[in-house]
Amino acid sequence: MTEEPAKRPLAARRGGPLRGVATVPGDKSISHRALILGSLAVGETQIRGLLEAEDVLHTARAMRALGADLLRDGDGQWRVWGRGVGGLAEPDEVLDFGNSGTGSRLVMGAVATTAMKAVFHGDESLRRRPMQRVLEPLTLFGATYSARAGGLMPVSLHGASRPIAIEHDVAVASAQVKSALLLAALNAPGRTRISQRALTRDHTEKMLAAFGAKLAVQPLDDGEAIEIDGEAELKPASIDVPRDPSSAAFPLVAALIVPGSEMTLPGVLLNPRRSGIIETLQEMGADISVANACDSGGE
C-alpha cells in the first residue's frame, strides 16, 4: 500500500512590487483562423507568435490533411502555402480535432462548399458536444452530413458540388457558427448574408478582410448583418498573432493589487469585443495605458 506524502503547510509572504515585462501566450482564436485562412489563400502566409497549444496543432494537422502545405519555422513561426478557395483536397484520413470545438466547426465551414467528403472526429469530450447548430445551416449551401443522434461526432460531411449563396439568421449567438458560415460562403457564387441578433467575436470578419475577401458589416438594432461575396481569391498575409487578453489578466491584476508595481505586457489583443477586462479595470480606477497600438492581419 502506497503511503500518502506528508502534508506540509504553505506559507504566503508579501513580496515587493512587480516590475518588468510579462509576455503572455498568443491568442488561440486568431491562431486557428490564421492557419485556416492561410490554407485558403493563394501563396505563402507567414505567421508569427502562433499559439502552439494542442487545439491549434490539431487544426494545423487537419489543414495539412486537406492539402495545404504548413511548415513550422521556429517557436511560433509558421509558413503556410494555401490551395486557394475551393482548392482543398479530399483527405485520406479522418480529421481528428482532439478537444478543439473551434477548429472543427470552422473547418466544417471550409469543407461544406468544396466537393469532397471529410470525416470529423475528436476526443471523448468533443464527441459529447453538439455540432448540429453548425451543420444544419451548412446544408443550406448544399452540403449533406451524417452524424450520431443530436449531431454528435463522428461527423461525415459531404461538401456541395454546386454550392449556392444563402441568407441566414443565426438563431443562437455564436462566433463559431457565424465563422463557419462565412468560410463556407467564400466558395459559394453570389453574395451571402449572415445576420445575428447579438454581437459576437468578430475575428473572422476582420481577418477575412485582411486576406482580401469582399465583405461588409451592417449594424442592426439588435445585432449586425454581414454580407460577403463568394468565389473569392484570398491573398496571403503576414500575421503577428496578438497576445491573449485572458492570459494577460493574471499579471495585469497582480500588478494592480501590489502597491508600487509597474508591468509592461507587449502585444496584447485590444479587440473591443475581447478587451472587457481592461475596460472594467479602468472604470474601477486602474492606471492602465496603451502605447504603440498597431494592426496585424486585421486585428
Secondary structure, 3 states (H helix, E strand, C coil): CCCCCCCCCCCCCCCCCCEEECCCCECHHHHHHHHHHHHHEEEEEEEECCCCCHHHHHHHHHHHHCCCEEEECCCCCEEEEEECCCCCCCCCCCEECCCCHHHHHHHHHHHHCCCCEEEEECCCCHHHCCCHHHHHHHHHHCCEEEEECCCEEEEEEECCCCCCCCEEEECCCCHHHHHHHHHHHCCCCCEEEEEECCCCCCHHHHHHHHCCCCEEEEEECCEEEEEEECCCCECCCEEECCECHHHHHHHHHHHHHCCCCEEECCCECCCCCCCHHHHHHHHCCCCCCCCCCCCCCCC
